[in-house]
Amino acid sequence: MSNKGFVIVTLFILGGLLAVIAELPYGGWFQILLLSLLWWHLDSQSTISLKKQFLLGLAFGIGYFVVGLWWLYISLHDVGGMNAALACMGVFLLSAYLALYFSLATLAITLFKKSYLFGFLLAASWVAAEFLRGYIFTGFPWMGFAETQFNGPFAPIAPIFGELACTFLAVWISWELYQLRKNAVYGAVMIVGTVIVAQFAGIFTFTKPIGEPISVRLIQGNFEQSLKFNPQAIGRQIDFYAEAITKETADLIIIPETAFPWPIQNLPLGLLSDLQDFSNRSGSNILLGLIGEVPRDADIQYSNRATGLSPNTQPYQFDKIHLVPFGEFVPPGFQWFVNAFHVPMSDFARGKSDQLPLTIVRKGQDDIHAALTICYEDIFGDELASRIQQSERPINLLINIGNLAWFGKSQAPAQQLRLSQLRSLETGLPALRATNTGITAVLGPDGKLQQALPEFTQNTLSYQVQAYAGKTPYVVWGNLPILGISCLLLLWGFIRHRRF
């Protein structure tokens, strides 16, 4: 094998190791150490052309995303019935696309290496690339370094400056760690000082408890995804959830995304009215995951919907805003891919961004308002923060309903749990997660896990949840501060690069 081939293979393996380390309890700390090894490999190649540098970054990124997102094969092949070769190709192509952003960020090593602020420029490049990855083609920011930082040194920064700031610090400190070989004393002071300041930021709280805790019941049905379009299996699933809802009262009862997987008009006659009667009698608020119907001219379009039933009030509805490409909407020119996937109802209507929060009605007490997300919407922290900031009603609680049965026994549920934990930390609000196969959980306002159900079990999680009020700086500012700093750094870097 040539030296060039050896370097490419090494970087591919290094990317895969970085994805594996993300799953460890203190993954955020270990990732920083491994990133410093990445900079050593890339820095040794810093005299090569931009094209070759781009290819090296691509090899690293593909290794990282193939290992981190391999579970997509389960949804494409095992559940969706796609040909195995085509499913593998789908995972690889998505990984290669996402790796492009990593490649662009690593170009900073060749462009700005001579700058005395190179560490900051590298971190700013990574922030810019991650920001673009979350927006272009509707965005897919899954497997960012920030979600691993929930178990790392820079988690306390999230309520102030958000996930991109965590990414910035992780990349910058990993570079300073690599530079210890040149100036050990200066580097050690910078690294230790930054970590201490970040940890010190954790003493600040921006939200506070309000009212009495609410009782919640989160119902995990554990139904196989392969039976989702089997009429008899769907009937049993609906009967299970209907019976589980009415089995016991609570201030809030939640079932997962599309737990009622038929459009409203196809649901058993009287089902929703019976559940509304139960809500009226018991005082329970109920949140249902089902398929909604949205008028479109002379036709009807389906939506991924959460419907809320509260005592003696009109039903509430929330239609998913950020849809999954190919699974929930078809990008132009890709109908052939969806046809190969064999997924009915794969072109949903998109919900409006200004939908009202869910109101949890409690007799004799103030109402509680919850911001909803459905499935992977909780990976878009800036969108959730913007909705909370612009909401006409104060938000006291986060709720995510999901169905990760598509991805089988993989690390996908644990990855999304970390994303939900990061959302709670950024907003300073507790969160409820109700999922079909797991991880169904209750999170505190600091994102820490308070209670959870084992995966792939049919069970109900009952818990007392304290609502919170207030807004973190990140909710108020969003990504503006860290993006502004990063853009100024990159502008300075490009000007200096052209000058010299």
C-alpha positions in Angstrom: 0.0 0.0 0.0 1.3 3.5 -0.9 1.9 6.1 1.8 -1.1 8.1 0.5 -3.3 5.0 0.7 -2.1 4.2 4.2 -2.9 7.8 5.4 -6.4 7.6 3.9 -7.1 4.2 5.6 -5.7 5.5 8.9 -8.0 8.6 8.8 -11.0 6.4 7.9 -10.3 4.2 10.9 -9.7 7.3 13.1 -13.1 8.6 12.1 -14.7 5.3 12.9 -13.0 5.3 16.4 -14.2 8.8 17.0 -17.8 7.7 16.4 -17.4 4.7 18.7 -16.0 6.8 21.5 -19.0 9.1 21.3 -21.1 6.3 22.8 -18.9 6.0 25.9 -20.1 7.5 29.3 -17.4 10.2 29.2 -17.2 10.3 25.4 -16.9 14.1 25.2 -13.6 14.0 27.0 -12.2 11.1 25.0 -13.3 12.7 21.7 -11.1 15.7 22.4 -8.1 13.5 22.9 -8.8 11.6 19.7 -9.3 14.8 17.8 -5.8 15.9 18.7 -4.6 12.7 17.0 -6.6 13.7 13.9 -4.8 17.1 13.8 -1.5 15.4 14.1 -2.2 13.2 11.0 -3.6 16.1 9.0 -0.9 18.6 10.1 1.7 16.2 8.8 0.1 16.6 5.4 -0.4 20.3 5.6 2.0 21.1 2.7 -0.2 19.2 0.2 -2.7 20.9 -2.1 -6.2 21.8 -1.1 -7.6 19.0 -3.2 -5.6 16.4 -1.4 -6.3 17.9 1.9 -10.0 17.8 1.0 -9.8 14.1 0.2 -8.1 13.3 3.5 -10.8 15.1 5.4 -13.4 13.2 3.4 -11.8 9.9 4.4 -12.0 10.8 8.0 -15.6 12.0 7.7 -16.8 9.0 5.9 -15.4 6.7 8.5 -17.0 8.8 11.2 -20.5 8.8 9.7 -20.5 5.2 8.4 -19.9 3.9 11.9 -22.1 6.5 13.5 -25.1 6.1 11.2 -24.9 2.4 10.1 -28.3 1.8 11.7 -29.9 3.5 8.7 -29.3 0.2 7.0 -31.8 -1.4 9.3 -34.5 1.0 8.3 -33.7 0.7 4.6 -33.2 -3.0 4.4 -34.7 -4.8 7.4 -37.8 -2.7 7.7 -38.1 -1.0 4.3 -37.3 -4.0 2.3 -34.7 -2.3 0.1 -32.1 -4.4 -1.7 -29.1 -5.0 0.6 -26.6 -3.5 -1.8 -28.8 -0.5 -2.5 -29.3 0.0 1.3 -25.5 -0.1 1.9 -25.0 2.4 -0.9 -27.6 4.6 0.6 -25.8 4.7 4.0 -22.5 5.3 2.2 -23.7 8.1 0.0 -25.3 9.9 3.0 -22.1 9.5 5.0 -20.1 10.8 2.1 -22.4 13.8 1.7 -22.1 14.6 5.4 -18.4 14.1 5.3 -18.1 16.9 2.7 -18.7 19.4 5.5 -15.9 17.9 7.6 -13.7 18.1 4.6 -14.4 21.8 4.1 -13.6 22.5 7.7 -10.3 20.7 7.6 -9.2 22.9 4.6 -8.4 25.5 7.3 -5.2 23.4 8.1 -3.9 24.3 4.6 -5.3 27.8 4.3 -4.6 29.3 7.7 -1.8 27.2 9.2 0.6 30.2 9.3 -1.7 32.3 11.4 -0.9 32.6 15.1 -4.7 32.3 15.7 -4.9 29.1 13.8 -6.6 27.1 16.6 -9.5 29.6 16.6 -9.7 29.6 12.9 -9.9 25.8 12.8 -12.7 25.9 15.4 -14.5 28.7 13.5 -14.3 26.6 10.3 -15.8 23.7 12.0 -18.7 25.8 13.4 -19.4 27.2 10.0 -19.4 23.7 8.5 -21.7 22.3 11.2 -24.1 25.3 10.8 -24.4 24.7 7.1 -24.8 20.9 7.6 -27.9 21.8 9.8 -29.5 23.9 7.0 -28.6 22.8 3.5 -31.2 20.5 2.0 -33.3 20.9 5.2 -30.3 19.9 7.3 -29.1 16.7 9.0 -26.9 17.8 12.0 -27.0 14.3 13.6 -23.6 13.1 15.1 -22.2 16.5 15.8 -19.4 16.9 18.4 -21.7 18.9 20.6 -24.1 16.1 21.5 -21.1 14.2 22.8 -20.1 17.2 24.8 -23.1 16.6 27.0 -20.8 14.0 28.6 -17.7 16.3 28.1 -16.1 19.4 29.7 -18.1 22.0 27.8 -21.7 21.0 28.5 -22.2 24.0 30.9 -21.6 26.4 28.0 -24.8 25.1 26.2 -27.4 27.2 28.1 -25.4 30.3 27.3 -24.2 29.9 23.7 -25.6 26.6 22.5 -24.3 23.5 20.9 -22.1 25.3 18.3 -20.2 26.9 21.0 -19.5 23.5 22.6 -18.3 22.4 19.2 -16.0 25.4 18.9 -14.4 24.8 22.3 -14.0 21.1 21.7 -12.2 21.6 18.4 -10.0 24.5 19.7 -8.9 22.7 22.9 -8.2 19.5 20.9 -5.8 21.6 18.7 -4.2 23.2 21.8 -3.7 19.7 23.2 -1.9 18.7 20.0 0.3 21.9 20.3 1.5 20.9 23.8 4.6 19.5 22.1 5.6 23.1 21.1 4.8 25.1 24.2 3.7 22.9 27.0 3.3 25.6 29.7 1.2 28.0 27.6 -0.9 25.1 26.2 -1.5 23.6 29.6 -2.6 26.9 31.0 -5.0 27.5 28.1 -6.5 24.1 28.3 -6.9 23.9 32.1 -8.1 27.5 32.3 -10.7 27.0 29.6 -12.1 23.8 31.2 -12.3 25.5 34.6 -14.1 28.5 33.2 -16.5 26.3 31.3 -17.2 24.3 34.5 -17.7 27.5 36.4 -20.4 28.5 34.0 -22.4 25.6 35.3 -23.2 27.4 38.6 -25.5 29.8 36.8 -29.2 28.9 36.4 -31.6 30.8 34.2 -34.9 29.0 34.8 -36.7 28.2 38.1 -39.4 25.8 39.3 -43.0 26.9 39.2 -46.1 25.4 40.8 -46.6 21.9 42.0 -45.1 18.9 40.1 -47.4 17.3 37.5 -48.0 13.5 37.3 -47.1 12.0 34.0 -47.6 8.6 32.4 -45.4 7.8 29.3 -46.6 4.6 27.5 -44.1 2.5 25.6 -45.9 0.0 23.4 -42.9 -1.8 21.9 -44.6 -2.7 18.6 -42.5 -4.0 15.7 -42.1 -1.6 12.8 -42.5 -4.4 10.3 -46.1 -4.7 11.4 -46.9 -1.0 10.9 -48.9 -1.6 7.8 -50.6 -4.8 8.8 -54.3 -4.0 9.5 -54.7 -6.7 12.2 -51.5 -5.7 14.0 -52.5 -2.0 13.8 -55.9 -2.9 15.4 -54.1 -4.6 18.3 -51.8 -1.7 18.7 -54.6 0.8 18.8 -56.5 -1.3 21.3 -53.4 -1.6 23.5 -52.8 2.2 23.7 -56.5 3.0 24.2 -56.7 0.6 27.1 -53.3 1.7 28.6 -54.4 5.4 28.5 -57.7 4.8 30.4 -56.1 2.3 32.9 -54.9 5.0 35.3 -55.3 8.8 35.6 -52.5 11.4 35.5 -52.1 15.1 34.8 -50.5 14.2 31.5 -50.6 10.9 29.6 -48.5 10.5 26.4 -48.3 7.8 23.8 -45.5 7.8 21.0 -45.4 9.1 17.5 -47.9 7.5 15.2 -49.0 5.1 18.0 -52.3 5.4 16.2 -50.8 4.8 12.8 -54.0 5.3 10.7 -55.4 8.6 9.4 -58.0 10.0 11.7 -60.9 9.1 9.4 -59.8 5.4 9.5 -59.5 5.1 13.3 -62.1 3.0 15.1 -65.5 4.8 15.4 -65.8 6.7 18.6 -62.1 6.2 19.7 -61.2 9.8 20.0 -64.6 10.8 21.6 -64.2 8.0 24.2 -60.7 9.3 25.1 -62.1 12.8 25.3 -64.8 11.6 27.7 -62.1 9.9 29.8 -60.2 13.2 29.9 -63.3 15.1 30.9 -64.1 12.7 33.7 -60.6 12.1 35.1 -59.1 15.6 34.5 -56.2 13.9 32.6 -54.6 15.6 29.6 -53.8 13.1 26.8 -51.3 13.5 24.0 -51.7 11.2 21.1 -49.4 10.4 18.2 -51.4 9.8 15.0 -51.8 10.6 11.3 -53.5 14.0 10.7 -55.3 15.2 7.7 -54.6 18.7 6.2 -56.9 20.2 3.4 -54.9 21.0 0.3 -57.1 22.6 -2.4 -59.6 19.9 -3.4 -57.5 17.1 -1.9 -56.3 15.9 1.5 -52.7 15.6 2.5 -51.6 13.6 5.6 -49.4 15.0 8.4 -47.4 13.5 11.2 -49.5 14.9 14.1 -49.7 15.1 17.9 -53.2 15.6 19.1 -53.9 16.8 22.6 -57.1 16.1 24.6 -57.7 18.2 27.7 -60.7 18.3 30.1 -63.6 20.2 28.6 -61.6 22.0 25.9 -61.3 21.8 22.2 -58.7 19.3 20.9 -55.2 20.6 20.4 -53.0 19.6 17.3 -49.4 20.0 16.4 -48.2 19.0 12.9 -44.5 18.1 12.6 -42.6 21.0 11.2 -39.2 19.6 10.2 -39.9 16.6 8.0 -37.5 13.7 7.3 -36.3 13.7 3.6 -37.5 10.5 1.8 -39.4 9.3 4.8 -41.8 12.2 5.2 -41.4 14.3 2.1 -40.0 13.5 -1.3 -37.3 15.9 -2.6 -37.7 16.8 -6.3 -36.4 14.1 -8.6 -36.2 11.3 -5.9 -39.6 9.6 -6.2 -37.8 6.5 -7.5 -35.9 6.2 -4.2 -39.1 6.3 -2.2 -40.7 3.8 -4.4 -37.8 1.4 -3.7 -38.2 2.0 0.0 -41.9 0.9 -0.1 -43.1 3.4 2.4 -46.8 4.4 2.2 -47.7 8.0 3.2 -44.1 9.3 2.6 -45.1 12.8 1.5 -46.6 14.6 4.5 -47.8 18.2 4.9 -45.4 20.4 6.8 -46.6 22.1 10.0 -46.3 25.8 10.5 -43.5 27.1 12.7 -45.8 29.3 14.8 -48.0 26.6 16.2 -49.2 27.1 19.8 -47.6 25.0 22.6 -49.6 22.3 24.3 -51.6 23.6 27.3 -51.7 21.2 30.2 -54.9 22.0 32.2 -54.9 21.4 35.9 -57.9 22.1 38.1 -57.3 24.8 40.7 -53.7 25.5 39.4 -52.1 27.5 36.7 -51.8 25.9 33.3 -48.5 24.4 32.1 -47.3 25.0 28.5 -45.2 22.5 26.6 -43.2 22.8 23.4 -43.6 19.8 21.2 -41.2 18.1 18.9 -41.8 14.9 16.9 -39.0 12.3 16.5 -35.9 13.8 15.0 -37.1 17.5 15.3 -35.2 17.6 18.6 -31.8 17.6 16.8 -32.5 21.2 15.6 -31.7 23.1 18.7 -31.8 26.5 17.1 -35.3 25.9 15.7 -36.6 24.8 19.1 -35.0 27.8 20.9 -36.5 30.2 18.3 -40.0 28.7 18.8 -39.6 29.1 22.6 -38.4 32.7 22.3 -41.2 33.6 19.9 -44.0 31.7 21.7 -47.0 33.8 22.8 -47.2 31.6 25.9 -44.4 30.9 28.3 -42.9 27.4 27.8 -42.4 25.3 30.9 -41.7 21.8 29.6 -40.4 20.0 26.5 -42.1 17.0 25.0 -40.7 14.7 22.3 -42.7 11.8 20.9 -40.9 9.4 18.6 -40.7 6.0 17.0 -37.2 4.6 16.6 -38.4 1.0 15.9 -37.2 1.8 12.4 -33.6 1.4 13.6 -33.8 -1.8 15.5 -31.3 -2.7 18.2 -28.7 0.0 17.5 -27.1 3.0 19.1 -29.7 5.4 17.4 -32.0 5.6 20.5 -29.0 6.5 22.7 -27.8 9.1 20.2 -31.2 10.8 20.1 -31.4 10.7 23.9 -28.2 12.7 24.1 -29.7 15.2 21.6 -32.7 15.5 23.8 -30.5 16.0 26.9 -28.7 18.7 25.1 -32.0 20.4 24.2 -33.0 20.4 27.9 -29.6 21.8 28.9 -29.8 24.6 26.2 -33.3 25.6 27.3 -33.1 25.0 31.0 -36.4 23.0 30.8 -37.3 19.4 31.8 -38.2 17.1 29.0 -40.5 14.1 28.5 -39.7 11.5 25.8 -42.4 8.9 24.8 -41.2 6.4 22.3 -42.4 3.1 20.8 -39.4 1.0 21.6 -37.2 3.3 23.7 -35.6 5.3 25.1 -38.7 6.6 26.9 -37.4 8.9 29.6 -37.8 11.9 31.9 -35.0 14.5 31.8 -34.3 17.3 34.3 -33.8 20.9 33.3 -30.0 20.2 33.3 -30.6 17.3 30.8 -29.7 14.7 33.3 -31.7 11.4 33.1 -34.2 11.2 36.0 -36.1 8.0 35.0 -36.2 5.8 31.9 -37.8 2.5 30.7 -35.6 -0.3 29.4 -35.6 -0.5 25.6 -37.8 -3.1 23.8 -40.1 -3.6 26.7 -43.9 -2.9 26.9 -44.3 -0.7 29.9 -45.5 2.6 31.4 -43.3 5.2 33.1 -45.1 7.1 35.8 -43.3 10.1 37.3 -43.8 13.5 39.0 -42.3 16.2 36.9 -41.5 19.7 38.0 -42.3 22.5 35.5 -39.9 25.4 35.1 -40.2 29.0 33.9 -37.7 31.4 32.4 -35.3 31.6 29.4 -31.7 30.8 29.0 -29.4 33.2 27.1 -29.3 30.7 24.3 -33.0 30.8 23.9 -32.9 34.6 23.7 -29.8 34.9 21.5 -29.7 31.6 19.6 -26.6 30.9 17.5 -26.0 34.6 16.7 -23.0 35.2 19.1 -21.0 32.1 18.2 -21.8 32.5 14.5 -20.8 36.1 14.6 -17.5 35.3 16.3 -16.8 32.5 13.9 -17.6 34.6 10.8 -15.3 37.5 12.0 -12.5 35.1 12.7 -12.8 33.5 9.2 -13.1 36.9 7.5 -9.9 38.0 9.3 -8.2 34.7 8.3 -9.1 35.0 4.6 -7.9 38.6 4.5 -4.6 37.7 6.1 -4.3 34.6 3.8 -4.7 36.8 0.7 -2.3 39.4 2.0 0.5 36.8 2.6 
